[in-house]
Amino acid sequence: MTGDGWITVAVIVGMVVVMAANLAGPDLVLIAGVTILLLAGIIEPADAFIGFSNPAVITIAALFVVAAGVKETGGLDLAGRVVLGRPRSLAGGQLRMMFPVAALSAFLNNTPVVAMFVPLVTSWARRCHFSVSLMLLPLSYASILGGTCTLIGTSTNLVVAGLAKEWDPSIEFGIFEIAVLGIPALAVGVMFIVVTSQWLLKDRRGALQELGRAREYTIAMRVEKGSPVIGDSIEEAGLRSLRGVYLYEIERAGRVLAAVPPTTVLREGDRLHFTGVVDSVVDLRKQRIVPDTDQVDKITAQRDRMLVEAVIGAHSSLSGQTVRQSRFRTIYDAAILAVHRQGVRVTETKVGDIRLQPGDVLLIESHPGFAAARARDPNFALIAEVEDSAPPRHDRAWIAAVVLFLMVLVNATGVLNLMTASLSAAAMMLLTRCLTGEQARRSVDWTVLIAIAAAFGIAVALQKSGAADVIASRIIDFAAPFGSVGVLVALYTITAVLAGLVTTKASAALMFPIAATAAQAQGIGLLPISYMTMIAAATAFSTPIGFQTNLMVYGPGGYKYTDFMRLGLPLQTLVGIVTVTIIAAAWL
């Protein structure tokens, strides 16, 4: 190996160690690696930043916006509530949950799908008396498996497709071609999870079940016209199993129904009195159960409103006044929904009658710019937005669904390439106001895009320095006694192990040049080796750091690292066997 090759290998080994030890994020590590290779003269500036102009990176950015459009209209939440139902067994519940999640993940980025389903599945599991820990890890795995069924299912697939296009510009990837590997992997994976998870996973208490020390409020909510809970009993609507919140009475037509039984049927206009943490208010708004106080109906009508928490300062002019006397609504165009004071919730019947004190934590409904505009206001010691608290735009859910369907259709039929179709769909989401420009900007995960773009530079260095050729020849020498299948198994295993250590996208970028070189030497086509790399890199089941959705369920499910090993490692092995077998039968 040349000196450039050894430097490239050393840089990659260093990056793997740093990422595996979680000392820095993949974006910073990969940018640092590209910078070192650039300083060493192994790659030119044009090579170092070639990823930033790659269609795959632009496509991923556009798909973030498309997924956000579906999420902001409440489409994911509505789909989940329709299909989950009330299963009679754990296995039936897992099947009801995993197949819809996998289907959505085939066309949307996994992250927003799992983000929407975690609270939904948590409350649903409790309502059905299932262990939450037996549902959330299968939820993550289902989203990963679903992402292997289409080219746009996960950004890892698009990274490999982009690298393959750089390697051979004549290669073409259809949106559904990878399904020949993804659907069997999905079917086998789901069956394995259903059969074994109740023995391989333990019943654990998650972070969402430990909310006793969180700030609690007493708040009134109203069942809005068109709410999906109208006609359901309290139990059927899931209001008895929401995380960290308790429904203690209902006002209906001037009557107060105290200690309401779970069989009470909800009606439009019911005023529901809850006590609980702020996250529960966010969950309720997604079901068109909206805040209903003597303040909120009088603020300026505006669709884009969100929740904010603000602490009253020691020398605030609001101190000593009631909410009504402070003219808070008029001055700030915002409504105080509830007040939390020194570890206890304030329970006056009317919010307007609460006398404010320094240190009070206010739960406020306001316009999106409230926190930024009032950051230096001396009346508030601290202001923070409540994450994901904007009410979904339910009236535009059908538009988002149509845009998503058309995006898939025009690409699958060859009318538009994937990048153009994705950019057009993102533009339509904005033009039809399925989401705002600010929401679109926030939806793009820039750390992911930077990491992916930088990974292209690393891949070029592996190829130019000759390191990919040498490593590929070593793998071939080791696996030669077992033929082409042995080479596939060796490449798949190395890629899968790396994915668990350094994330899926980094693994795909590092291994593709090596896999492509080895495949070329063995007479294996670039298309099957690309698909194999996609599956091997994307199915990182055995560690919580390999795939972002694994981290998202890690805390809520109360999991330990060993849980991922117990269920994920045999699942990863099984998917690998299925993938290599199909490739060997179809392409070799």
PyMOL commands that set and color helices and strands:
alter all, ss='L'
color gray80, all
select helices_A, chain A and resi 3-20+26-39+45-48+50-53+55-72+75-84+90-105+110-127+133-147+155-167+179-200+207-209+278-285+296-298+328-332+351-353+370-373+394-412+418-431+437-443+446-464+467-502+504-522+526-538+548-554+561-586
alter helices_A, ss='H'
color red, helices_A
select strands_A, chain A and resi 216-223+245-252+255-258+271-277+289-291+306-312+335-341+344-345+361-366+380-385
alter strands_A, ss='S'
color yellow, strands_A
deselect
rebuild
show_as cartoon
